[in-house]
Amino acid sequence: MPDNAQQFASDNYSGICPEAWAAMAEANLGHQRAYGDDEWTARAADHFRRLFETDCEVFFAFNGTAANSLALASLCQSYHSVICSETAHVETDECGAPEFFSNGSKLLPARTDNGKLTPQAIRDVALKRQDIHYPKPRVVTLTQATEVGTVYRPEEVRAISQTCEELGLHLHMDGARFSNACAFLGCSPAELTWKAGVDVLCFGGTKNGMAVGEAIIFFDKGLAEDFDYRCKQAGQLASKMRYLSAPWVGILQDDAWLKYANHANHCAQLLATLVSDVPGVSLMFPVEANGVFLQLSEPAIAALTARGWRFYTFIGAGGARFMCSWDTDEARVRQLAADIREVMGA
C-alpha cells in the first residue's frame, strides 16, 4: 500500500481542501499588517459572527491543545477545577497542557453515557466535596462531537448549561469536530452553542480541511478580557496571522465547512453499513459523526495492519477506530470494508 494512500487512523491525515488552499494563496499576494491586524483576520472574525448570529470575540490559535488549554485557563484560577468526561481529549491527550496553562487547575473526570456527560454526573463531581481543601469546580468542558463519535443534542447541552448555572460553573466546548456535529444534527452553530448556554467554543479547522488552525470563540465577551495577552504569552500569536485566518474565510464563506463535514459523516455511515452484517463485527458506539468504532477480533486487527491499513486501537482489546475525512474516497471505504469482511472470515 503506498505511503500516501488514504488511511482511517485520523482525520488529521488528510490534506488541505481547495477552498482553504485558494484563500491562503490569495492572502499571499502582497503585504498585510502583522499580528492579526490584517484584513483576512477581520474578515474571518466577521464570518464567525455571521455564522453564529451574534457579536462574539474570536481568536486564532495554531492547534487544538493550545485552544482548549488557553480557553480553560481563561475561565478559572489555579485553585479551581475543570469537570470533564473520563474520555475527554483534555484529560487523556493533551499532556497536562490545561493544567500547565492554568497554573494548576485540576481536571476532574466524570462518568459518561456513550462518551457524553450528563447533568447528574456533573452534579456528582461538583458536589462531592465543597471544603477548602478540595479544588473548587469552576468549569465544565464538553467535546462535540465526543471522543467516541457521539453527538450532544441541543437539549442535552441546554440541560448541562442549566446545571452549570445552578452550580456557578462556566461551560466550555471542545469543538475539534464541531462541524461534524452540526452536519449530523442539521442544527445551526448558534443552536448548538450560545443559544444552549455555551460560554466558549474551540472550533476545529484542522480536522475539516485546513492545514493548521483553530478558532476560540467567546460568546460571553466579558470572559475574553486580556485573552490576546494570554495567546501572546503562550506563543500562539502568529506574526503572519493571515495564514491562520484566511483559510477560515475560504471554508466559511460558501459553507464548505459543512459540505465537507457532511461528506465525512456520510463515509462513516457507509463503512458502518457495509460491515453491519459481518459475523463477529459490532459497533462499540453509535455512528453519529465521522468516526466508526468497531469491535473486531485481535487476529483480524493484526491482519488489517499487515495489509497496510492504519487505524487506532486505544479503546480496549479488539476495539478499532476508523476516522473518515473531508476528502475520503468512497472507493477506499468499500476497499476497507471488504478487507474487514475477509479478515473476519466472513
C-alpha positions in Angstrom: 0.0 0.0 0.0 1.6 3.4 -1.0 2.7 5.7 1.8 0.3 8.4 0.7 -2.8 6.2 0.4 -5.9 7.4 2.2 -6.0 6.0 5.7 -8.5 5.9 8.6 -6.3 6.4 11.6 -7.1 10.1 11.9 -8.8 12.9 10.1 -5.6 14.7 10.7 -4.0 12.6 8.0 -5.9 14.5 5.3 -4.6 17.3 3.2 -5.9 20.8 2.7 -9.2 21.4 1.0 -9.3 23.5 -2.2 -11.1 26.4 -0.6 -8.6 26.8 2.2 -5.7 26.4 -0.2 -7.1 29.1 -2.5 -7.7 31.5 0.3 -4.1 31.1 1.5 -2.8 31.7 -2.0 -4.9 34.9 -2.3 -3.7 36.1 1.2 -0.2 35.5 -0.1 -0.5 38.4 -2.6 1.3 41.5 -1.4 1.9 42.7 2.1 -0.5 42.7 5.1 -0.2 44.0 8.6 1.2 41.6 11.1 0.0 40.0 14.4 -3.7 39.8 13.4 -4.2 43.5 12.4 -4.9 42.4 8.8 -8.0 42.3 6.6 -8.1 38.5 6.5 -8.3 38.1 10.2 -11.0 40.8 10.4 -12.9 39.0 7.6 -12.6 35.6 9.3 -13.9 37.0 12.6 -16.8 38.6 10.8 -17.7 35.3 9.1 -17.8 33.7 12.5 -20.1 36.4 13.8 -22.5 35.9 10.9 -22.3 32.1 11.2 -23.1 32.2 15.0 -25.6 35.0 14.6 -24.1 37.0 17.5 -21.4 39.5 18.3 -18.7 37.2 19.7 -15.0 37.6 20.3 -12.8 35.5 18.0 -9.2 34.5 18.4 -7.0 32.1 16.4 -4.5 29.5 17.6 -2.2 27.0 15.9 -3.7 23.8 17.3 -6.5 22.3 19.5 -4.3 21.7 22.5 -3.5 25.4 22.8 -7.0 26.5 22.0 -8.6 24.2 24.7 -5.9 24.9 27.3 -5.9 28.7 26.9 -9.7 28.8 26.8 -10.0 26.8 30.0 -7.2 28.8 31.7 -9.2 32.0 31.0 -12.2 30.6 32.8 -10.6 29.5 36.1 -7.9 30.2 38.6 -5.1 27.8 39.7 -7.1 26.7 42.7 -10.2 25.8 40.6 -11.0 22.6 38.8 -12.5 21.6 35.5 -15.1 18.8 35.2 -14.6 16.7 32.0 -15.6 13.4 30.7 -13.4 10.4 31.5 -12.5 10.1 27.9 -12.0 13.9 27.2 -9.2 14.9 25.0 -8.1 17.5 27.6 -7.8 14.6 30.1 -6.2 11.9 28.0 -4.4 13.5 25.1 -3.1 17.0 25.9 0.0 16.1 28.0 -1.2 18.2 31.0 -1.4 21.4 28.9 -4.7 22.5 30.5 -3.1 22.2 34.0 0.1 23.9 32.7 -1.5 26.9 31.2 -3.9 27.4 34.1 -1.1 27.2 36.6 -2.5 24.0 38.1 -6.3 23.9 37.7 -7.2 20.3 38.3 -9.2 18.2 35.8 -11.9 16.1 37.5 -13.1 13.3 35.2 -16.8 12.3 35.4 -18.6 9.2 34.2 -20.2 9.3 30.8 -23.0 7.7 28.8 -21.7 6.8 25.4 -18.9 9.4 25.8 -21.3 12.2 26.9 -21.5 13.9 30.3 -24.9 14.1 32.0 -26.2 16.7 34.4 -26.2 14.1 37.2 -22.6 13.1 36.5 -21.6 16.8 36.7 -23.5 17.2 40.0 -21.9 14.1 41.4 -18.4 15.5 40.8 -19.2 19.2 41.6 -20.9 18.4 44.9 -18.6 15.5 46.0 -16.7 17.9 48.3 -17.1 21.6 49.0 -14.5 22.2 51.6 -11.5 24.5 51.2 -9.1 21.5 50.9 -10.5 20.5 47.6 -10.1 22.3 44.2 -13.3 24.3 43.7 -15.2 23.3 40.5 -15.4 26.2 38.1 -15.8 24.9 34.5 -17.4 22.1 32.7 -15.9 21.1 29.3 -17.8 19.1 26.7 -16.4 17.6 23.5 -18.7 18.0 20.4 -18.6 15.5 18.7 -17.3 13.4 21.5 -14.1 11.3 21.5 -16.2 8.2 20.8 -18.1 9.8 17.9 -21.4 10.6 19.6 -23.1 14.0 19.4 -24.7 16.1 22.1 -28.2 17.2 21.1 -29.1 20.9 21.7 -31.4 19.9 24.6 -28.6 17.9 26.2 -26.3 20.9 26.0 -29.1 23.1 27.4 -29.7 20.7 30.3 -25.9 20.8 31.1 -25.8 24.5 30.9 -28.7 24.8 33.3 -26.8 22.6 35.7 -23.7 24.8 35.3 -25.8 27.9 36.0 -27.2 26.3 39.2 -23.7 25.4 40.4 -21.9 28.6 39.3 -19.9 26.9 36.6 -18.8 28.1 33.1 -19.4 25.9 30.1 -16.6 25.3 27.5 -17.0 23.2 24.4 -14.1 21.4 22.7 -15.3 21.5 19.1 -12.5 19.8 17.3 -15.2 18.1 15.2 -17.9 20.7 15.8 -18.6 20.8 12.0 -19.4 17.1 12.0 -21.9 17.6 14.9 -23.7 20.4 13.1 -23.8 18.3 9.9 -25.3 15.3 11.8 -27.9 17.2 13.6 -28.8 19.7 10.9 -28.7 22.4 13.6 -27.3 25.9 13.3 -24.0 26.6 15.1 -25.9 29.0 17.3 -28.4 26.4 18.4 -25.6 24.1 19.5 -23.6 26.8 21.4 -24.6 30.1 22.9 -28.3 29.6 22.4 -27.9 26.4 24.5 -25.7 28.1 27.1 -22.1 27.6 25.9 -19.7 30.3 27.1 -16.7 29.5 24.9 -16.2 27.2 21.9 -13.0 26.0 20.4 -13.9 25.5 16.7 -11.7 23.0 14.9 -10.5 23.6 11.4 -7.6 21.2 11.1 -9.8 18.1 11.0 -12.1 19.6 8.4 -9.8 20.7 5.6 -7.4 23.2 6.9 -3.6 22.8 7.3 -3.5 24.3 10.7 -5.6 26.5 13.0 -8.4 26.5 15.5 -10.7 29.4 16.4 -11.5 30.3 20.0 -14.9 31.9 20.2 -16.1 33.7 23.3 -19.9 34.1 23.3 -19.7 35.8 26.7 -17.4 38.6 25.7 -16.5 39.5 29.3 -14.7 36.2 29.6 -12.4 37.2 26.8 -10.7 40.1 28.7 -6.9 40.0 28.0 -7.2 36.7 26.1 -5.0 38.3 23.4 -2.2 38.6 26.0 -2.7 35.0 27.1 -2.3 33.9 23.4 0.9 36.0 23.0 2.4 34.7 26.2 1.7 31.1 25.1 3.4 31.5 21.7 0.0 31.5 19.9 0.1 35.0 18.4 1.1 34.4 14.8 3.2 37.1 13.3 1.7 36.4 9.9 -1.8 35.8 11.3 -3.4 36.0 7.9 -2.2 32.4 7.1 -4.2 31.2 10.1 -7.3 33.2 9.4 -7.5 33.3 5.6 -8.3 29.5 5.4 -11.3 30.2 7.6 -12.6 32.7 5.1 -12.2 30.1 2.4 -14.2 27.3 4.2 -16.8 29.6 5.8 -17.8 31.9 3.0 -19.6 29.3 0.9 -20.3 26.7 3.6 -17.5 24.4 2.5 -17.0 23.5 6.2 -20.5 22.0 6.3 -20.2 20.3 2.9 -17.0 18.5 3.9 -18.4 17.5 7.3 -21.4 16.0 5.7 -19.2 14.1 3.3 -17.0 12.7 6.2 -20.1 11.7 8.1 -21.6 10.0 5.1 -18.4 8.0 4.6 -18.5 6.9 8.2 -22.2 5.8 7.9 -21.2 3.9 4.7 -18.5 2.0 6.4 -20.7 1.1 9.3 -23.4 -0.1 6.9 -21.0 -2.2 4.8 -19.8 -4.2 7.7 -23.0 -4.4 9.7 -23.7 -8.0 8.6 -20.2 -9.3 9.1 -20.2 -12.0 11.8 -18.2 -11.0 14.8 -18.2 -7.3 14.0 -20.2 -5.0 16.2 -20.4 -1.2 16.7 -19.0 -0.1 20.0 -20.8 3.3 19.8 -23.5 4.9 17.6 -22.1 6.3 14.4 -23.1 10.0 14.6 -20.1 11.9 13.3 -17.1 10.9 11.2 -15.8 8.1 13.4 -16.6 4.4 13.4 -15.7 2.3 16.4 -15.7 -1.4 15.7 -15.3 -4.5 17.9 -13.1 -6.9 15.9 -11.1 -10.0 16.7 -7.4 -9.5 17.6 -6.3 -11.7 14.7 -8.4 -9.5 12.3 -6.8 -6.4 13.7 -3.3 -7.9 13.1 -4.3 -8.9 9.6 -5.7 -5.5 8.7 -2.5 -3.9 9.9 -0.4 -6.4 7.9 -2.4 -5.3 4.8 -1.2 -1.7 5.4 -4.3 -0.3 7.0 -3.7 2.3 9.7 -6.2 2.9 12.5 -6.2 3.4 16.2 -6.7 0.6 18.8 -6.6 2.6 22.0 -10.2 1.7 23.1 -9.6 -1.8 24.5 -9.0 -5.3 23.3 -10.4 -5.8 19.8 -11.5 -2.2 19.6 -10.6 -0.3 16.4 -11.3 3.3 15.5 -11.7 4.3 11.9 -12.0 8.1 11.1 -13.3 9.5 7.8 -12.1 12.8 6.4 -13.3 15.7 4.3 -11.7 14.0 1.3 -12.3 10.3 2.0 -12.9 8.4 -1.3 -15.9 6.1 -1.1 -14.0 3.5 -3.1 -11.4 3.4 -0.3 -14.2 2.9 2.2 -15.5 0.0 0.2 -12.0 -1.5 0.0 -11.6 -1.3 3.8 -15.0 -2.8 4.4 -14.1 -5.7 2.0 -10.9 -6.3 3.8 -12.6 -6.3 7.2 -15.1 -8.8 5.9 -12.3 -11.0 4.6 -10.1 -11.0 7.7 -13.1 -11.7 9.9 -13.6 -14.8 7.9 -17.0 -13.8 6.5 
